[in-house]
Amino acid sequence: MTDQTLAAPIDDQQERQRGFTRYQSLLVALLAFAQFTIILDFIIMSPLGAIMMPSLNITAAQFGVAVSAYAFSAGLSGILAAGFADRFDRKRLLLFFYTGFTLGTALCAVAQDYHVLLLGRVVTGLFGGVIGSVVLAIVTDLFPLHLRGRVMGFVQTAFAASQVLGVPAGLFLANRWSWHVCFAAIVGLAIVTIAIIAFAMEPVDAHLKLKQDRNPFHHLVATVFEPRYTLAFAVTTLLATGGYMLMPFSSAFTVNNIGIDIVHLPTIYLVSGLFSIVTGPLVGRAADNFGKYPTFVFGCAMTVLMVLIYTHLGHVSLVTAITVNVLLFIGIFSRMIPSQAVMSAIPDPSQRGSFSAISASLQQLSGGLGSVLAAAIISQQPDGSLLHFERIGYVVVTTTLITMVAMYFVQKSVAERTGKRVV
């Protein structure tokens, strides 16, 4: 059964339609907002560190464990959930994991000591780490391939929105009241989202009519060792590994190497985030109109150029630093959005949930590995500047070029299976 089969009802009605129906628009907004709360909960930890450590009387090492606990538990849960991901209505699956995520965030909101905070991060990671894969499976089930680039473009704006809206708002709440209020606010938003999902979203259960492997472990093994998926999993791993190598040290590099005052650091993230909010939907539309692989190649070329420029920057003006960051984010989004759209067409309908869960797990684990590798490559001088940061750039460029070649064969396989020139 091909990728197009499960989406047949939508394809028949909308083969010539280039926009969304009213329900589809609601669904895209709902999924994007759910992603926004998940990503915000993850990234808010780092800027809150300076407030949380003295408040809980914990060391930097303990705080680092609390941050990494989310990523490792999320990576583990993706593997554990993969065997069951295609055995339930995806709406119910989304509600289950999103409720668990909300409870984990609530634990963080009430944490008065390190152990409760750590437990909260583990619970949040176990449930929150799977939600992205459920969202991807829902998008794949309900949207034909020629619209998925646009959908991914809107959903991925959640990352930029969390930077532009979430982090500044979170820091304001933390400074005005306490860091607990930040997590309490996320819980409030999540509860509203759960209610809307429960009452406004229709069941997503067409895949249950397909032939399923009754044994979850066999289902997991069959997905992991399916030869058609091997290259896709490898590309997913390389994309995450390269991407996460720059992120953890970007603020330190910007301040200590590029010479931007820390007071102006939020301005860079704000402007970059605003541009990303606009860029995401445009990239998605370009992927649907001009082809997902050509858009991906453009993103790779832009990423290679901007990574080489960024990692070799000396002291520059604030305007120059903002310009480089904006162009770098455009390159990253132009890779991420079309690659996810192409990947969504790879698995069989009966394995979409497990495929997405394994991919999400690989992203979490390889992202953590990328951070560790980056930390091993660079060193910090007494004045705070980073040595060998350009070497991280060379690694990112290498992985980007490899993924560009590998993605050619991935999209070629998808085009042959779908029988349409849509990728």
Secondary structure by P-SEA (a helix, b strand, c coil): ccccccaaaaaaaccccccccaaaaaaaaaaaaaaaaaaaaacccccaaaaaaaaccccaaaaaaaaaaaaaaaaaaaaaaccccccccaaaaaaaaaaaaaaaaaaaaacccaaaaaaaaaaaaacccaaaaaaaaaaaacccccaaaaaaaaaaaaaaaaaaccaaaaaaaaaaccaaaaaaaaaaaaaaaaaaaacccccccccccccccccaaaaaaaaaacccaaaaaaaaaaaaaaaacccccaaaaacccccccccaaaaaaaaaaaaaaaaaaaaaaaaaaccaaaaaaaaaaaaaaaaaaaaacccccaaaaaaaaaaaaaaaaaaaaaaaaaaaaccccccaaaaaaaaaaaaaaaaaaaaaaaaaaccccccccccaaaaaaaaaaaaaaaaaaaaaaaaaaaaaaaccccc
